[in-house]
């Protein structure tokens, strides 16, 4: 086993843990007043279902003290988080109030890729992509999402201990909004926020080659899986559009949408910017 790579402040750096290909440190992106996000404090990732025993030790060596699990109860039951000594694991079911959200069903596709064949018709007529974009809007409006993200931001603002990691199943949708909204609060440009978000297509999608291959062997077109297993700019744009139309700004989202104190954005900047 090799030592874990220490955070180097390079924005979008590859995952330091091979079996968590969609994991990345949010450090290095330029935020308010040109200050960079501090490395080694904020990690986004997929769940730990595929992590190796050696890599679990590497994750522990990062010093994470709080893990936010944004998955549903069913997802957590199917693939419980690893238990790390001295780490608080906080369950935040973002989509509890949604019965049809595709992101909450990805674990089934990962476990049995043949289930993806059943999505073939929806994929071909575009309804799957539209449904995912709708889920991003739901992440701004659902009571369960507001409760979850309010707790997430309150935790980052001092309720919980840093460094932190946050994840859903694939680490791209619920996690994607958590990362995008946090980076935006920290003053990272919209272009860089999208750049971090779209890295999932470079990191996670290649690691899912067996799922694409299985789908192809069952008669499906592997390219049709990309809207579900990857990310699209318009998905995240849908969430930002919902924030802008309802609250006018990311600060308005935190205060009026999530019910947080007006001091939270400044607290986050003080804590996570160099």
C-alpha positions as CSV (number, residue, x, y, z in Angstrom):
1,X,0.0,0.0,0.0
2,X,1.3,3.4,-0.9
3,X,0.9,6.5,1.2
4,X,-2.0,8.8,0.4
5,X,-1.2,11.8,-1.7
6,X,-1.4,14.9,0.4
7,X,-3.6,17.7,-0.8
8,X,-1.6,20.0,-3.1
9,X,-4.1,22.8,-3.8
10,X,-4.4,22.0,-7.5
11,X,-8.1,22.5,-8.4
12,X,-9.7,19.4,-9.8
13,X,-6.8,17.2,-9.0
14,X,-7.4,13.5,-9.6
15,X,-8.6,11.4,-6.7
16,X,-5.9,10.4,-4.2
17,X,-7.7,7.1,-3.8
18,X,-7.9,4.8,-6.9
19,X,-11.1,2.9,-5.9
20,X,-12.9,6.2,-5.3
21,X,-12.4,7.6,-8.8
22,X,-15.0,10.4,-8.5
23,X,-13.5,11.7,-5.3
24,X,-11.9,15.1,-5.3
25,X,-10.6,17.8,-3.0
26,X,-12.4,21.1,-3.6
27,X,-9.3,23.0,-2.6
28,X,-7.5,25.2,-5.1
29,X,-10.4,26.9,-6.8
30,X,-10.2,30.7,-6.6
31,X,-12.9,32.3,-4.5
32,X,-13.7,35.6,-3.1
33,X,-11.0,38.3,-3.4
34,X,-8.8,35.9,-5.3
35,X,-8.3,33.7,-2.3
36,X,-8.1,30.0,-3.0
37,X,-10.3,27.4,-1.3
38,X,-8.1,25.7,1.3
39,X,-7.0,22.2,0.3
40,X,-7.5,19.2,2.6
41,X,-10.7,20.3,4.1
42,X,-13.6,19.6,1.7
43,X,-13.9,16.3,-0.2
44,X,-16.7,15.3,-2.5
45,X,-17.0,11.6,-3.5
46,X,-19.2,8.7,-4.4
47,X,-20.2,6.2,-1.7
48,X,-17.7,3.7,-0.3
49,X,-19.2,0.6,-1.8
50,X,-16.3,-0.1,-4.1
51,X,-13.5,1.0,-1.9
52,X,-10.7,-1.5,-1.2
53,X,-9.4,-2.4,2.2
54,X,-6.1,-0.6,1.6
55,X,-7.8,2.4,0.1
56,X,-10.0,2.6,3.2
57,X,-6.8,3.1,5.2
58,X,-5.8,5.8,2.7
59,X,-9.1,7.6,3.2
60,X,-8.7,7.4,7.0
61,X,-5.3,9.0,6.6
62,X,-6.8,12.1,5.1
63,X,-8.0,13.0,8.5
64,X,-11.7,13.5,7.7
65,X,-13.7,14.0,10.8
66,X,-17.3,14.3,9.4
67,X,-19.0,12.4,6.5
68,X,-22.3,13.7,5.2
69,X,-24.3,10.9,3.5
70,X,-26.8,12.5,1.2
71,X,-28.5,9.2,0.2
72,X,-31.9,7.7,0.9
73,X,-32.5,5.2,3.7
74,X,-32.8,2.4,1.1
75,X,-29.4,3.4,-0.4
76,X,-27.8,3.4,3.0
77,X,-29.2,0.1,3.9
78,X,-28.0,-1.5,0.6
79,X,-24.5,0.0,1.0
80,X,-23.8,1.3,4.5
81,X,-21.0,3.8,5.0
82,X,-17.8,2.4,6.4
83,X,-17.2,3.2,10.0
84,X,-14.0,5.2,10.6
85,X,-12.7,5.8,14.1
86,X,-13.3,9.3,15.2
87,X,-15.5,10.2,12.3
88,X,-19.1,11.4,12.6
89,X,-21.4,10.0,9.9
90,X,-24.4,12.2,9.3
91,X,-27.3,11.0,7.2
92,X,-29.1,13.7,5.2
93,X,-31.7,12.2,2.9
94,X,-32.0,14.9,0.3
95,X,-34.6,13.2,-1.9
96,X,-36.8,11.7,0.9
97,X,-39.8,13.7,-0.5
98,X,-39.3,12.4,-4.1
99,X,-40.7,9.0,-5.1
100,X,-39.3,9.0,-8.7
101,X,-35.9,10.7,-8.6
102,X,-33.5,8.8,-10.9
103,X,-30.4,9.7,-8.8
104,X,-31.7,7.8,-5.8
105,X,-32.0,4.7,-8.0
106,X,-28.5,4.5,-9.4
107,X,-27.4,1.9,-6.8
108,X,-29.8,-0.6,-8.4
109,X,-28.2,0.0,-11.8
110,X,-24.7,-0.3,-10.4
111,X,-25.6,-3.6,-8.7
112,X,-27.5,-5.1,-11.7
113,X,-26.6,-3.3,-14.9
114,X,-29.4,-5.3,-16.8
115,X,-31.9,-3.0,-15.0
116,X,-30.6,-0.2,-17.3
117,X,-32.2,-2.0,-20.2
118,X,-35.6,-1.1,-18.8
119,X,-34.7,2.5,-19.1
120,X,-34.0,2.2,-22.8
121,X,-37.3,3.7,-24.0
122,X,-37.0,6.6,-21.6
123,X,-33.5,7.2,-22.6
124,X,-34.3,7.3,-26.3
125,X,-37.2,9.7,-26.0
126,X,-35.2,12.0,-23.7
127,X,-37.5,11.7,-20.6
128,X,-34.7,10.4,-18.4
129,X,-32.6,13.5,-19.0
130,X,-35.6,15.8,-18.5
131,X,-36.4,13.9,-15.2
132,X,-32.9,14.4,-13.9
133,X,-33.0,18.1,-14.7
134,X,-36.3,18.2,-12.8
135,X,-34.6,16.5,-9.9
136,X,-32.0,19.3,-9.8
137,X,-34.9,21.8,-9.5
138,X,-36.4,19.6,-6.8
139,X,-33.1,19.8,-4.8
140,X,-33.9,23.5,-4.4
141,X,-37.6,23.1,-3.6
142,X,-38.3,19.8,-1.8
143,X,-38.7,20.2,2.0
144,X,-36.4,17.2,2.5
145,X,-33.7,18.7,0.3
146,X,-33.9,22.0,2.2
147,X,-33.7,20.3,5.5
148,X,-30.7,18.2,4.3
149,X,-28.7,21.1,2.8
150,X,-29.5,23.4,5.7
151,X,-27.9,20.8,8.0
152,X,-25.0,20.4,5.6
153,X,-24.2,24.1,5.5
154,X,-24.8,24.5,9.3
155,X,-22.4,21.7,9.9
156,X,-19.7,23.3,7.7
157,X,-20.3,26.7,9.4
158,X,-19.2,25.2,12.8
159,X,-21.7,22.6,14.0
160,X,-19.4,19.8,12.8
161,X,-15.7,19.1,12.7
162,X,-13.6,19.5,9.6
163,X,-12.1,18.1,7.4
164,X,-15.3,16.8,5.8
165,X,-16.4,14.5,3.0
166,X,-19.8,14.4,1.5
167,X,-21.3,11.9,-0.9
168,X,-24.4,10.3,-2.4
169,X,-24.3,7.1,-4.5
170,X,-22.4,8.2,-7.6
171,X,-21.1,11.5,-6.1
172,X,-22.5,13.5,-9.0
173,X,-26.1,14.8,-8.5
174,X,-26.9,15.4,-4.8
175,X,-23.2,15.7,-4.2
176,X,-22.9,17.8,-7.3
177,X,-25.3,20.4,-6.0
178,X,-23.7,20.4,-2.5
179,X,-20.3,21.1,-4.1
180,X,-21.6,23.7,-6.6
181,X,-23.6,25.6,-4.1
182,X,-20.7,25.6,-1.6
183,X,-18.1,26.7,-4.1
184,X,-20.5,29.5,-5.2
185,X,-20.9,30.7,-1.6
186,X,-17.1,30.8,-1.4
187,X,-17.0,33.0,-4.4
188,X,-15.7,30.6,-7.0
189,X,-16.7,31.6,-10.5
190,X,-19.6,29.9,-12.3
191,X,-17.3,28.7,-15.0
192,X,-15.0,27.0,-12.4
193,X,-18.1,25.6,-10.6
194,X,-19.2,23.9,-13.8
195,X,-15.6,22.8,-14.5
196,X,-15.5,20.9,-11.2
197,X,-19.0,19.5,-11.7
198,X,-18.2,18.2,-15.2
199,X,-15.1,16.4,-14.0
200,X,-17.4,13.5,-13.2
201,X,-17.6,12.7,-16.9
202,X,-13.8,12.3,-17.0
203,X,-13.4,10.5,-13.7
204,X,-16.5,8.4,-13.0
205,X,-17.8,7.5,-16.4
206,X,-14.6,5.6,-17.5
207,X,-14.7,3.7,-14.2
208,X,-18.2,2.5,-15.1
209,X,-17.1,0.8,-18.3
210,X,-18.4,-2.7,-17.1
211,X,-21.9,-1.2,-16.8
212,X,-21.8,0.3,-20.2
213,X,-20.5,-3.0,-21.6
214,X,-23.2,-5.0,-19.9
215,X,-25.9,-2.6,-21.3
216,X,-24.4,-3.1,-24.8
217,X,-24.4,-6.9,-24.4
218,X,-28.1,-6.7,-23.6
219,X,-28.9,-4.9,-26.9
220,X,-28.8,-1.3,-25.6
221,X,-26.8,1.6,-27.0
222,X,-24.2,2.4,-24.4
223,X,-24.2,6.1,-25.4
224,X,-27.8,6.3,-24.1
225,X,-26.6,5.7,-20.6
226,X,-24.5,8.9,-20.5
227,X,-27.4,11.1,-19.4
228,X,-28.0,9.0,-16.4
229,X,-24.5,7.8,-15.4
230,X,-22.7,11.1,-16.4
231,X,-23.6,14.7,-15.9
232,X,-24.7,17.5,-18.2
233,X,-24.2,21.2,-17.8
234,X,-27.9,21.8,-18.2
235,X,-28.6,19.7,-15.1
236,X,-26.7,21.9,-12.8
237,X,-27.9,25.0,-14.7
238,X,-31.5,24.0,-13.8
239,X,-30.6,24.2,-10.1
240,X,-29.0,27.6,-10.4
241,X,-32.0,28.9,-12.5
242,X,-34.3,27.7,-9.7
243,X,-32.2,29.5,-7.1
244,X,-32.0,32.7,-9.1
245,X,-35.8,32.7,-9.8
246,X,-36.8,32.0,-6.2
247,X,-34.1,33.7,-4.1
248,X,-32.1,36.0,-6.4
249,X,-28.7,34.8,-5.2
250,X,-26.9,32.0,-3.5
251,X,-26.9,34.0,-0.2
252,X,-30.7,34.3,-0.6
253,X,-30.9,30.6,-1.0
254,X,-29.0,30.0,2.2
255,X,-31.0,32.5,4.2
256,X,-34.5,32.4,2.7
257,X,-34.5,28.9,1.3
258,X,-32.6,27.0,3.9
259,X,-33.4,29.3,6.9
260,X,-29.8,29.8,7.9
261,X,-28.4,32.9,9.6
262,X,-27.2,35.7,7.4
263,X,-23.7,35.3,8.9
264,X,-23.3,31.7,7.5
265,X,-21.8,32.7,4.1
266,X,-19.1,34.9,5.8
267,X,-18.4,32.1,8.3
268,X,-17.9,29.7,5.5
269,X,-15.5,32.0,3.6
270,X,-13.5,32.6,6.8
271,X,-13.2,28.9,7.4
272,X,-12.5,27.5,3.9
273,X,-10.7,30.3,2.0
274,X,-7.0,30.9,2.4
